[in-house]
């Protein structure tokens, strides 16, 4: 029997019990009242029940079919995001359509529809969802449980459920700790193969804990951006940025590590939202590398959304949106030794760049290039083969360094030099590429030709 048929049969049996035990106040004789109840129950089976089951499975790892938890924590972030978005959408619809103008979901008095709905929504605690973000739903749930408690039924029936919740919350907490360690090791699971519409790598000087705290603090975000921001840091909690130009709901939190959001701009088509994911990882230097991905952005708004982040969010919160620069250069008739010496010998650097250059030769030594425009220190040196520098331009954000890795190898007719420069501020990438070409590669090739 399919899920819809099974739940339908259970609901049918519930109505039969109501009739059998003369509880017709829960399913009255009036056809118009019954029609409202039936309408809700039909929507419940196809929507709230289904999305609640999916959220429990993908977010909490609990199966309502086997009544058991998975031994492994949920890790498919695409499925987690989709399940929580659908669940939040259902709560939004419940509030807007069934509780908009009445005290109960099917009218002005308690019915079996309310009992079915309240029993399902009681699972929100396993999802760590904050239903206070839905005030009418919160007030309705309190109203229903109070009425049922007056009759002595809710607490009695849910006594075992409360024990289950306590056990389940502890289990989920342990799963989240496993998930946190899993993501921290750089093994964040990827669901599906569709690439995101937007992907940013953002560098922070602060620890992941401090960055996470800043990004989930409405007061801090308001002060930093100069525009009103609100933030409820819970599952299903709502947020807004830039004077409500951006709004949405938080779907899932893994403290200090990850946030999944349902995110939309006010100028997007009605009903459209994207999935936004922040993943934070510590860097060896004690800072944070944050990865942002956004999927399902309306096609005509991808560039505008991409352009919004740096001036309106990353820069105000002291994050540096960065990219990697990868360059491969062939030096004809040059040996690896010659290239290594051109990069590491101060006198040769001064000669071909025609600028003040001071290059230390040992690991950990500092350097200045191009009259002090570039500063850094050597991290790893393998003679004639490999150079690794911490490197920054003086006009970059304070204390922000990129990592320059240069590999040199002999090839037929000369040597190949492969440069990989990570964490270059996005707005400086062009300057960096042009600088390498103008001040290094061309001049180094000319120096080799002259020799």
Residue pairs with C-beta under 8 A, 6 or more apart in sequence:
1 9
3 50
3 53
4 45
4 46
7 45
7 49
8 45
11 41
11 44
11 45
11 116
14 112
14 116
15 27
15 112
17 23
18 24
18 26
18 27
18 112
19 27
25 109
25 110
26 110
26 111
26 112
26 115
27 34
27 37
27 111
27 112
28 34
28 111
33 106
33 107
33 111
36 106
36 107
36 113
37 106
37 107
37 111
37 112
37 113
39 106
40 98
40 105
40 106
40 113
40 117
41 112
41 113
41 116
43 98
44 113
44 116
44 117
44 120
47 90
47 93
48 90
48 94
48 117
48 120
48 121
49 120
51 83
51 86
51 87
51 89
51 90
52 87
52 90
52 120
52 121
52 123
53 64
54 83
54 86
54 87
55 83
55 84
55 86
55 87
55 127
56 62
56 63
56 64
56 123
56 126
56 127
57 63
57 64
57 74
57 83
58 74
58 76
58 79
58 80
58 82
58 83
58 84
59 74
59 80
59 83
59 84
59 127
59 235
59 252
60 69
60 74
60 126
60 127
60 168
60 172
60 175
61 69
61 70
61 72
61 73
61 74
61 172
61 175
62 68
62 69
62 70
62 126
62 168
63 69
63 70
69 168
69 171
69 172
69 175
72 178
73 175
73 176
73 178
73 179
73 182
74 80
74 175
74 179
75 179
75 182
75 188
75 189
76 189
76 191
77 188
77 189
77 190
77 191
77 258
77 260
77 277
78 190
78 191
78 192
78 275
78 295
79 191
80 191
80 251
80 252
80 260
81 251
81 252
81 260
81 262
81 275
81 277
82 275
84 127
84 235
84 236
84 251
84 252
84 260
84 262
85 249
85 251
85 262
85 273
85 275
87 127
87 129
87 236
88 129
88 236
88 249
88 251
88 262
91 121
91 131
91 134
91 137
91 236
92 134
94 105
94 117
94 134
94 137
95 134
95 135
95 136
95 137
98 105
98 106
99 105
99 136
99 137
99 140
100 136
102 108
103 109
103 140
103 143
104 110
104 111
104 113
104 114
104 140
104 143
104 144
105 111
105 113
105 114
105 117
105 140
106 113
106 114
110 144
110 147
110 148
114 140
114 144
115 144
115 148
118 141
118 144
118 145
118 148
121 131
121 137
121 141
122 158
122 161
124 131
124 236
125 165
125 169
126 165
126 168
126 169
126 172
127 235
127 236
128 172
128 234
128 235
128 253
129 234
129 235
129 236
130 232
130 234
130 235
130 236
130 237
131 137
131 138
131 141
131 236
132 138
133 232
133 234
133 236
133 237
133 238
133 249
134 236
145 154
148 154
149 155
176 254
179 254
180 254
180 255
180 256
180 257
182 188
182 189
183 254
183 257
183 258
183 279
183 281
184 257
184 281
184 282
186 281
188 258
188 279
194 295
196 293
196 294
196 295
197 274
197 294
197 295
197 296
197 297
197 302
197 305
198 292
198 293
198 294
198 297
198 302
198 305
198 306
198 309
199 291
199 292
199 293
199 294
200 290
200 291
200 292
200 309
200 314
200 321
201 289
201 290
201 291
201 292
201 321
201 322
201 323
201 423
202 289
202 290
202 291
202 292
202 314
202 319
202 320
202 321
202 322
203 283
203 287
203 288
203 289
203 290
203 319
203 320
203 322
203 400
203 423
204 211
204 287
204 288
204 289
204 290
204 318
204 319
204 320
205 287
205 318
205 399
205 400
206 214
206 287
206 288
206 318
207 282
207 286
207 287
207 288
208 256
208 257
208 280
208 281
208 282
208 288
209 256
210 288
211 280
211 288
211 290
211 319
212 255
212 256
212 257
212 259
212 280
213 220
214 220
214 221
214 224
214 317
215 221
215 259
215 278
215 317
216 231
216 233
216 259
217 231
217 233
218 229
218 230
218 231
218 239
221 229
221 231
221 241
221 317
222 228
222 229
224 316
224 317
224 318
225 241
225 242
225 312
225 313
225 316
225 317
226 316
227 241
227 242
227 243
227 245
228 240
228 242
228 243
228 244
229 239
229 240
229 241
229 242
230 238
230 239
230 240
231 237
231 239
232 238
232 239
232 250
233 250
233 253
234 250
234 253
235 250
235 251
235 252
235 253
236 249
236 250
236 251
237 249
237 250
238 247
238 248
238 249
238 250
239 247
239 248
239 249
239 250
239 261
240 246
240 247
240 248
241 247
241 312
241 313
242 312
244 266
245 265
245 266
246 263
246 264
246 265
246 266
247 264
247 266
248 261
248 262
248 263
248 264
248 273
248 276
249 261
249 262
250 259
250 260
250 261
251 260
251 261
251 262
251 275
252 258
252 259
252 260
253 259
256 280
257 279
257 280
258 277
258 278
258 279
258 280
259 277
259 278
260 275
260 276
260 277
261 275
261 276
261 277
261 278
262 273
262 274
262 275
262 276
263 273
263 274
263 275
263 276
263 294
264 272
264 273
264 274
265 301
265 304
265 305
265 308
267 301
268 298
268 301
269 298
272 298
273 296
274 294
274 295
274 296
274 297
274 305
275 294
275 295
275 296
276 292
276 293
276 294
277 291
277 292
277 293
277 294
278 290
278 291
278 292
279 290
279 291
280 288
280 289
280 290
281 288
281 289
281 290
281 291
282 288
282 289
283 289
289 423
290 319
292 309
294 305
297 305
309 321
310 321
310 426
310 427
313 319
314 320
314 321
318 397
320 396
320 397
320 400
320 423
320 425
321 425
321 426
322 402
322 422
322 423
322 424
322 425
322 426
323 424
323 426
323 429
324 420
324 421
324 422
324 423
324 424
325 419
325 420
325 421
325 424
325 429
325 432
325 433
325 436
326 418
326 419
326 420
326 421
327 418
327 419
327 421
327 433
327 436
328 416
328 417
328 418
328 419
329 416
329 417
329 419
329 441
330 411
330 413
330 414
330 415
330 416
330 417
331 339
331 414
331 415
331 416
331 417
331 444
331 445
331 448
332 413
332 414
332 445
332 448
333 413
333 414
333 448
333 449
334 414
334 415
334 445
334 448
335 384
335 410
335 415
336 384
336 385
336 408
336 409
336 410
336 415
337 384
338 415
338 448
338 451
339 408
339 415
339 417
339 444
340 383
340 384
340 385
340 387
340 408
341 348
342 348
342 349
342 352
342 444
342 447
342 448
343 349
343 359
343 387
343 406
344 359
344 361
344 381
344 387
345 359
346 357
346 358
346 359
348 447
349 357
349 359
349 369
350 356
350 357
351 447
352 443
352 444
352 446
352 447
353 369
353 370
353 439
353 440
353 443
355 369
355 370
355 371
356 368
356 370
356 371
356 372
357 367
357 368
357 369
357 370
358 367
358 368
359 365
359 367
359 369
360 366
360 367
360 377
360 378
361 381
362 378
362 381
363 378
363 379
363 380
363 381
364 377
364 378
364 379
365 377
365 378
366 375
366 376
366 377
367 375
367 376
367 377
367 378
367 389
368 374
368 375
369 375
370 435
370 439
372 394
373 393
373 394
374 391
374 392
374 393
374 394
375 391
375 392
375 394
376 389
376 390
376 391
376 392
376 401
376 404
377 389
377 390
378 387
378 388
378 389
379 388
379 389
379 390
379 403
380 386
380 387
380 388
381 387
381 388
384 408
385 407
385 408
385 409
386 405
386 406
386 407
386 408
387 404
387 405
387 406
387 408
388 403
388 404
388 405
388 406
389 403
389 404
390 401
390 402
390 403
390 404
391 401
391 402
391 403
391 404
391 421
392 400
392 401
392 402
393 428
393 431
393 432
396 425
396 428
397 425
400 423
400 425
401 423
402 421
402 422
402 423
402 424
403 421
403 422
403 423
404 419
404 420
404 421
405 419
405 420
405 421
405 422
406 417
406 418
406 419
407 417
407 418
408 415
408 416
408 417
408 418
409 415
409 416
419 436
421 432
424 432
